[in-house]
């Protein structure tokens, strides 16, 4: 008999077992230790055990959905951090039930939308989510580059300064028409002690650009004032942040940002073949729940 439990009612070992089983035949091999899984998926990914559910066959974990709630694009949002079912248990309605519990939890919490990412070429998964009301909103693209060891020096008209997280987070709130995907927006790295934050300023102390880069070279935020673009400021920020992090390779994930995508192509980034859809469902308190028989 299949039963369903909130993840705060079970051990992390059971949660990790379900995750490992569900992704055992995934096209992209996921290999990590339990402690790394817990630190990532219940850390910066923003999932909560009280918003996540485990499917059990007697005492065997066989399915998992992770959920996390935060303000995102101006809405209280429940994001699906992962949904996976053990290969031998697929086609039995377990994923439908987990998704129903996920949606019901979001509605009970007053969320205004559901959100998730899915590999664009995973047609079966895309169609599954569409069946349950999700629609593609953005396309995520991944780029990477090897940077030369010598960084370009800024013009004497500009100065580089170290910033703190609050500088970037406060500025981010002013960009009300700018979508940044879940795993690069400020809450994702708010508690990181390894992020580097830099700003570039004119002689009159006007801020012209800023960057946030993780320890492994992940560019989470890069902005240059539109009036000062095409002057090498973005390139200078990029190289200085990579130099600070001692990262020879840097990478970025973009969500339908034509201006930034044009810049990184211009400076020599290569596009990875994988793309993802960001999919969502608007919610309100009267939204009907997904039928277990759907």
C-alpha positions as CSV (number, residue, x, y, z in Angstrom):
1,X,0.0,0.0,0.0
2,X,1.3,3.4,-1.0
3,X,1.2,6.1,1.8
4,X,2.2,9.7,1.7
5,X,4.0,11.6,4.5
6,X,5.3,15.1,4.9
7,X,9.0,15.2,4.9
8,X,9.2,16.6,8.4
9,X,7.7,13.3,9.6
10,X,10.5,11.2,8.1
11,X,14.2,10.9,8.3
12,X,16.6,12.7,5.9
13,X,17.9,9.2,5.1
14,X,14.4,8.2,3.7
15,X,14.2,11.5,1.7
16,X,17.6,10.9,0.2
17,X,16.8,7.3,-0.6
18,X,13.7,8.4,-2.6
19,X,15.7,11.1,-4.4
20,X,18.5,8.6,-5.3
21,X,15.9,6.0,-6.5
22,X,13.9,8.5,-8.5
23,X,16.9,9.8,-10.4
24,X,18.7,6.4,-10.8
25,X,17.9,6.3,-14.5
26,X,18.0,10.0,-15.2
27,X,19.6,11.2,-18.4
28,X,21.9,13.5,-16.4
29,X,23.7,11.4,-13.7
30,X,23.2,12.9,-10.3
31,X,25.8,11.7,-7.8
32,X,26.1,13.3,-4.3
33,X,26.3,12.3,-0.7
34,X,23.4,12.6,1.7
35,X,24.9,15.5,3.5
36,X,25.6,17.4,0.3
37,X,22.0,16.7,-0.8
38,X,20.6,18.0,2.5
39,X,22.8,21.1,2.5
40,X,21.8,22.1,-1.1
41,X,18.2,21.1,-1.4
42,X,17.2,22.3,2.1
43,X,19.6,25.2,1.9
44,X,19.9,27.6,-1.0
45,X,17.4,25.8,-3.1
46,X,14.8,27.0,-0.6
47,X,12.9,23.7,-0.1
48,X,11.2,23.1,3.3
49,X,10.6,19.6,4.8
50,X,7.1,20.8,5.9
51,X,6.3,21.7,2.3
52,X,7.6,18.5,0.8
53,X,6.2,15.0,0.6
54,X,7.5,11.4,0.5
55,X,5.7,8.4,-1.1
56,X,6.3,5.1,0.8
57,X,5.6,1.5,-0.2
58,X,5.4,0.0,3.3
59,X,8.8,1.0,4.7
60,X,10.4,1.7,1.3
61,X,10.7,5.4,0.1
62,X,9.7,5.3,-3.6
63,X,8.7,8.9,-4.5
64,X,9.4,12.5,-3.6
65,X,8.3,16.0,-4.2
66,X,10.2,19.0,-2.7
67,X,8.6,22.4,-2.2
68,X,9.8,25.8,-1.1
69,X,7.9,29.1,-0.7
70,X,9.3,32.6,-1.1
71,X,8.5,35.9,-2.9
72,X,9.4,35.5,-6.5
73,X,8.7,38.0,-9.3
74,X,6.5,39.8,-6.9
75,X,4.3,36.8,-6.0
76,X,4.2,34.4,-3.1
77,X,5.4,31.3,-4.9
78,X,5.6,27.6,-4.3
79,X,8.4,26.1,-6.3
80,X,8.8,22.4,-7.0
81,X,12.4,21.7,-6.2
82,X,12.2,18.2,-7.6
83,X,9.6,15.5,-8.4
84,X,10.8,11.9,-8.8
85,X,9.4,8.4,-8.7
86,X,11.3,5.1,-8.6
87,X,11.3,3.5,-12.1
88,X,9.3,0.4,-11.0
89,X,6.5,2.6,-9.5
90,X,5.9,4.9,-12.5
91,X,2.5,5.0,-14.2
92,X,0.6,4.2,-11.0
93,X,-0.6,7.8,-10.3
94,X,2.0,8.5,-7.6
95,X,3.3,11.6,-9.3
96,X,-0.3,12.9,-9.7
97,X,-0.9,12.4,-6.0
98,X,2.4,14.1,-5.0
99,X,1.7,17.0,-7.3
100,X,-1.8,17.3,-5.8
101,X,-0.4,17.5,-2.3
102,X,2.1,20.1,-3.5
103,X,-0.6,22.2,-5.0
104,X,-2.9,21.9,-1.9
105,X,-0.1,23.0,0.4
106,X,0.6,26.0,-1.8
107,X,-3.1,27.0,-1.8
108,X,-3.3,26.5,2.0
109,X,-0.2,28.8,2.4
110,X,-1.8,31.5,0.3
111,X,0.6,31.2,-2.6
112,X,-0.2,33.0,-5.8
113,X,1.6,30.8,-8.2
114,X,3.3,27.4,-8.6
115,X,6.7,27.3,-10.3
116,X,9.2,24.7,-11.6
117,X,12.0,24.1,-14.1
118,X,12.1,21.2,-16.5
119,X,14.5,20.2,-19.3
120,X,13.1,21.4,-22.6
121,X,13.8,18.2,-24.4
122,X,12.2,16.0,-21.7
123,X,9.0,15.9,-23.7
124,X,7.3,13.4,-21.5
125,X,7.9,15.6,-18.4
126,X,6.9,18.8,-20.2
127,X,3.6,17.2,-21.4
128,X,3.0,15.8,-17.9
129,X,3.2,19.3,-16.4
130,X,1.1,20.8,-19.1
131,X,-1.5,18.2,-18.4
132,X,-1.6,19.6,-14.8
133,X,-2.0,23.2,-15.9
134,X,1.6,24.4,-16.1
135,X,2.6,26.6,-19.0
136,X,6.1,27.6,-20.1
137,X,6.9,31.2,-19.1
138,X,10.7,31.5,-19.8
139,X,13.5,29.5,-21.4
140,X,16.7,29.0,-19.4
141,X,19.9,28.9,-21.3
142,X,23.4,28.0,-20.0
143,X,26.7,29.5,-21.0
144,X,30.3,29.0,-19.9
145,X,33.7,30.5,-20.7
146,X,37.4,30.1,-19.9
147,X,38.8,33.5,-19.0
148,X,42.4,34.6,-19.6
149,X,44.5,34.9,-16.5
150,X,45.2,38.6,-17.1
151,X,42.1,40.8,-16.5
152,X,41.5,44.1,-18.3
153,X,42.3,47.1,-16.2
154,X,39.5,49.6,-15.8
155,X,39.9,53.1,-17.2
156,X,41.2,55.7,-14.8
157,X,37.7,57.2,-15.1
158,X,36.3,54.3,-13.1
159,X,37.0,52.6,-9.7
160,X,36.2,49.1,-8.6
161,X,34.9,48.6,-5.0
162,X,34.0,45.5,-2.9
163,X,30.3,45.4,-2.0
164,X,28.3,43.4,0.5
165,X,25.2,41.3,-0.1
166,X,22.8,44.0,1.1
167,X,24.2,46.4,-1.6
168,X,23.2,43.9,-4.4
169,X,19.9,42.8,-2.7
170,X,18.8,46.4,-2.2
171,X,19.6,47.3,-5.8
172,X,17.9,44.2,-7.0
173,X,14.6,45.4,-5.5
174,X,14.7,48.4,-7.8
175,X,14.7,46.2,-10.9
176,X,11.0,45.5,-10.8
177,X,10.7,44.6,-14.5
178,X,13.7,42.2,-14.4
179,X,13.2,38.4,-14.2
180,X,16.0,36.4,-12.6
181,X,15.5,32.7,-12.3
182,X,15.1,31.1,-8.8
183,X,18.6,29.7,-8.6
184,X,20.4,33.0,-9.3
185,X,18.2,35.5,-7.5
186,X,19.3,37.1,-4.3
187,X,17.6,34.8,-1.8
188,X,19.5,31.8,-3.3
189,X,22.9,33.2,-2.2
190,X,21.7,35.4,0.7
191,X,23.5,33.2,3.3
192,X,26.5,32.3,1.2
193,X,29.9,33.2,2.8
194,X,31.7,32.6,-0.5
195,X,30.0,35.0,-2.9
196,X,32.0,38.0,-4.2
197,X,30.3,41.3,-4.8
198,X,31.9,44.1,-6.8
199,X,30.7,47.5,-8.0
200,X,32.2,49.8,-10.6
201,X,31.9,53.6,-10.0
202,X,32.5,56.8,-11.9
203,X,34.8,59.5,-10.4
204,X,31.7,61.2,-8.9
205,X,30.8,58.0,-7.1
206,X,27.9,57.2,-9.4
207,X,27.4,53.4,-9.5
208,X,27.7,52.2,-13.1
209,X,27.6,48.4,-12.6
210,X,27.8,45.5,-10.2
211,X,28.4,41.7,-10.2
212,X,27.8,38.8,-7.8
213,X,29.8,35.6,-8.4
214,X,29.8,32.3,-6.5
215,X,32.9,30.5,-5.4
216,X,32.8,28.1,-8.4
217,X,32.6,30.9,-10.9
218,X,28.8,31.1,-11.2
219,X,27.6,34.5,-12.3
220,X,24.5,35.2,-10.3
221,X,24.1,38.9,-11.1
222,X,25.7,41.2,-13.7
223,X,24.4,44.7,-14.4
224,X,25.8,47.7,-16.2
225,X,23.9,51.0,-16.4
226,X,22.4,51.1,-20.0
227,X,24.0,54.6,-20.6
228,X,27.5,53.2,-19.9
229,X,27.4,49.9,-21.8
230,X,29.8,48.9,-24.6
231,X,32.7,50.6,-22.6
232,X,34.3,47.5,-21.2
233,X,32.7,47.8,-17.7
234,X,30.9,44.5,-17.8
235,X,34.1,42.7,-19.0
236,X,36.1,44.4,-16.2
237,X,33.6,43.3,-13.6
238,X,33.5,39.8,-14.9
239,X,37.3,39.3,-15.0
240,X,37.9,40.9,-11.6
241,X,35.2,38.8,-9.9
242,X,36.7,35.6,-11.5
243,X,40.2,36.7,-10.4
244,X,38.9,37.2,-6.8
245,X,37.3,33.8,-6.8
246,X,40.4,32.2,-8.5
247,X,37.9,30.8,-11.1
248,X,39.4,30.0,-14.5
249,X,36.0,28.9,-15.8
250,X,32.9,30.9,-15.3
251,X,29.3,30.1,-16.1
252,X,25.9,31.8,-16.2
253,X,22.2,30.8,-16.6
254,X,20.0,33.2,-18.5
255,X,16.3,33.5,-18.6
256,X,15.2,35.3,-21.8
257,X,17.6,38.3,-21.2
258,X,18.5,39.3,-24.7
259,X,20.8,42.2,-23.6
260,X,22.9,40.1,-21.2
261,X,22.9,37.2,-23.6
262,X,24.2,39.4,-26.4
263,X,27.0,40.6,-24.1
264,X,28.2,37.2,-23.0
265,X,28.2,36.0,-26.6
266,X,30.3,39.0,-27.6
267,X,32.9,38.3,-24.9
268,X,33.3,34.7,-26.0
269,X,31.0,32.5,-23.9
270,X,29.9,29.1,-25.3
271,X,26.3,27.9,-25.1
272,X,25.6,24.5,-23.5
273,X,23.2,22.3,-25.4
274,X,20.8,21.9,-22.5
275,X,17.9,24.3,-22.1
276,X,15.1,24.3,-19.5
277,X,11.6,25.7,-19.4
278,X,10.4,27.7,-16.4
279,X,6.8,26.7,-16.1
280,X,4.1,28.1,-13.8
281,X,0.4,28.0,-12.8
282,X,-1.3,31.1,-11.4
283,X,-3.2,30.3,-8.1
284,X,-6.0,31.8,-6.0
285,X,-7.7,30.5,-2.9
286,X,-10.6,29.1,-5.0
287,X,-8.3,27.1,-7.4
288,X,-9.5,23.6,-7.7
289,X,-7.2,20.8,-6.8
290,X,-5.8,18.3,-9.3
291,X,-7.8,15.1,-9.3
292,X,-5.9,12.0,-8.2
293,X,-7.4,10.3,-11.2
294,X,-6.1,12.8,-13.7
